[in-house]
Amino acid sequence: MAIIGLAALLAGCSGGGSATPAATADAPVAATPGATATPRATPTPFPTVTPRAPSTPTVAPTTTRAPTPTPAAIALSEVYQNSGLGYSVRYPAGWTVSESGPVTTITHPVRTNVVVTGQRTPSLTLDQHVTQSLKTFADGVGSAGVKDFREVGRVSLSNPARVQVTAKATRENVPITETLVFAVNQGVGLVVVGTVRDSLSDVHQPVLEQILSSLQLVAPVATAADDYGNTAALSQAIDAGGSIRGAIERAGDLDVFKFQGKAGTAYRITAMVGTLADSALLLRGPGADCLLTVNDDASGGLGSQIRWKVAVDGTYYVTMLSAVGAGTGSYTLALATTTEAPTDDYGNAACSATAITVGTPVKGSVEETADSDWFSFRGETGITYTATVSLGTLADSLLQVWATGGTSPAVTNDDFGNTLASQVEFTIGTTATYYLQVTQGDDRSSGTYTLTLTAKQSDRTAPVVATATPRPAPSVPSATPAPTATPRP
C-alpha cells in the first residue's frame, strides 16, 4: 500500500463589493415643481447623509483580505520522481522529502504533509485497491497515530485513473482532514495521503490538493531485484529446520518470512550476516499486527537471534532488515525449534503485554537497548496507583503509563527521587485495561529490574488517566523516546 502525506500553503478567495445606493431614490420629492417646493430643497443634505457610502469600505477589506495573489506565490517548483514505483509528484520549495523503503513523505514545517506509499501486487484492480486500503485506515493502521477515521466524500478521476477520498480523523487528539488518492500502475498499488490540521485547512488544503492533482504515472522501471517481499502479504514461507539465503538490496529494503507456530513450542530465528554488515530481526504474531520482540545484535556479534515461545497456534512473521547505517548485503536466515531460554522475557507491545497484579513484584530484564517490556492491569475508577521500577543491573529506567485509546503515554517518568530508577503515581478515570511500559532510560543500558504496582483510594494530587489505547512499539529498533516531565507536582 502506498501512502503520501503532505500539505501546502495558502489559498485565495475573493470578496465582492457592495452596491452604492443611488441618490435618485429621493427624486420624486425633488421633482415637485413650484415655489413651495423651494423649502423642500432642504433635503439636499439628504444626499450628504451618504453615511451609506461607508458600505463600500466596510465590506471590501474583510472579504478581499483573502489571499487572492498567494496561489501564484506557491508554485510547485520541485519534482519528486520514483522510477521503481512509477510515479512523480510536484511540491513547493522549502518542503522536505524523506524516504523509507516504499514510503516517501513530503512535509511542511507545520506537519501538513503528503505521504506516498507503493506496493507491488499483481492483478490488483483499482476497486480492490481502494477497498483494501480504506480498511487499513478504518482499522487504525493506515496512518501512524491517526484514529477515528471516517470517510466523508469520494470521487473518481481520470488522467490518470484514480479515486480520491476525503476523510475526517484525529491525530494526537487534534482534528485533521485526510485526502487520499488511490491509483494502480502496472501492478503497483499507490496510496497518496495528504494530511492537514482542520485549524489550518483554509490556508493549506488548496495547496495540498494542488500537490495531489500533480500525480503522474509512468511505467515502473525495474530497480535492483528484490528477492523477498516487504510485507506480510508478500512474505516467503519458511519451515522449522530450514534456512534461506537472502539479501538486503537497497536502503529501506525489508525481507518478510512467515511460519506456522504451534502453542507451547519455542522457536529460534537466527540471522547470520554475509556481506551485510549488521542485521536486525522483528517477530510478530499471531498475525502481522502484533509486535512480539526485536533483536539487533546477538551474543555480542552483528548478526541477530530471537528465541520465543509461542503462546497460541497461528501464523508468525519474521522481518529481516539492515540495522541503522549498515547498508546492503547478503545474509542467511534459519528457523529451528529450541529448548533454550527466550531472548526476551516480555512482549514489546500492548498486544503482547503480560498481565500483572497489584502488590506482586515482577522481575524483568531489558535485554538490549531496543527492548521494551509491556505489562497490563485492570485499572478501577477512582483508585490511585503507584508503579515503581527498582533497578537491578539496569543502570537507568524509563517508565510510561498507557491507557486504552491514546496515541501517547498518559504519564511518564525517567528519574525519580534523585535516582535513575522510575516511579509514577496516577488516578484512574475510567475502569479499563491499562498498560505499563519499561525501557532503558539512557539509550545504552541493558540489565535487570523489578516492577511493583500498588493501589490506594483516590489521591487528588495524582494526575487522572482516562482510557488511552496504546500504540504498538516501533516497528524497527530505534532510540528510546526522550523522557518527559516527572508526573509528580
C-alpha positions, 0 to 999 in steps of 0.5 A: 500500500502506498501512502503520501502525506503532505500539505501546502500553503495558502489559498485565495478567495475573493470578496465582492463589493457592495452596491452604492445606493443611488441618490435618485431614490429621493427624486420624486420629492425633488421633482415637485415643481413650484415655489413651495417646493423651494423649502423642500430643497432642504433635503439636499443634505439628504444626499450628504447623509451618504453615511451609506457610502461607508458600505463600500469600505466596510465590506471590501477589506474583510472579504478581499483580505483573502489571499487572492495573489498567494496561489501564484506565490506557491508554485510547485517548483520541485519534482519528486520522481520514483522510477521503481514505483512509477510515479512523480509528484510536484511540491513547493520549495522549502518542503522536505522529502524523506524516504523509507523503503516504499514510503516517501513523505513530503512535509511542511514545517507545520506537519501538513504533509503528503505521504506516498506509499507503493506496493507491488501486487499483481492483478490488483484492480483499482476497486480492490485497491481502494477497498483494501486500503480504506480498511487499513485506515478504518482499522487504525493502521493506515496512518501512524497515530491517526484514529477515528477515521471516517470517510466523508466524500469520494470521487473518481478521476481520470488522467490518470485513473484514480479515486480520491477520498476525503476523510475526517480523523484525529491525530494526537487528539487534534482534528485533521482532514485526510485526502487520499488518492488511490491509483494502480500502475502496472501492478503497483498499488499507490496510496497518496495521503495528504494530511492537514490540521482542520485549524489550518485547512483554509490556508493549506488544503488548496495547496495540498490538493494542488500537490495531489492533482500533480500525480503522474504515472509512468511505467515502473522501471525495474530497480535492483531485484528484490528477492523477498517481499516487504510485507506480510502479504508478500512474505516467503514461507519458511519451515522449522529446520530450514534456512534461506539465503537472502539479501538486503538490496537497497536502503529501506529494503525489508525481507518478510518470512512467515511460519506456522507456530504451534502453542507451547513450542519455542522457536529460534530465528537466527540471522547470520550476516554475509556481506551485510554488515549488521542485521536486525530481526522483528517477530510478530504474531499471531498475525502481522499486527502484533509486535512480539520482540526485536533483536539487533545484535546477538551474543555480542556479534552483528548478526541477530537471534530471537528465541520465543515461545509461542503462546497460541497456534497461528501464523508468525512473521519474521522481518529481516532488515539492515540495522541503522547505517549498515547498508546492503548485503547478503545474509542467511536466515534459519528457523529451528525449534529450541529448548533454550531460554527466550531472548526476551522475557516480555512482549514489546507491545500492548498486544503482547503485554503480560498481565500483572497484579497489584502488590506482586513484584515482577522481575524483568530484564531489558535485554538490549537497548531496543527492548521494551517490556509491556505489562497490563492491569485492570485499572478501577475508577477512582483508585490511585496507583503507584508503579515503581521500577527498582533497578537491578543491573539496569543502570537507568529506567524509563517508565510510561503509563498507557491507557486504552485509546491514546496515541501517547503515554498518559504519564511518564517518568525517567528519574525519580527521587534523585535516582535513575530508577522510575516511579509514577503515581496516577488516578484512574478515570475510567475502569479499563485495561491499562498498560505499563511500559519499561525501557532503558532510560539512557539509550545504552543500558541493558540489565535487570529490574523489578516492577511493583504496582500498588493501589490506594483510594483516590489521591487528588494530587495524582494526575487522572488517566482516562482510557488511552489505547496504546500504540504498538512499539516501533516497528524497527529498533530505534532510540528510546523516546526522550523522557518527559516531565516527572508526573509528580507536582 
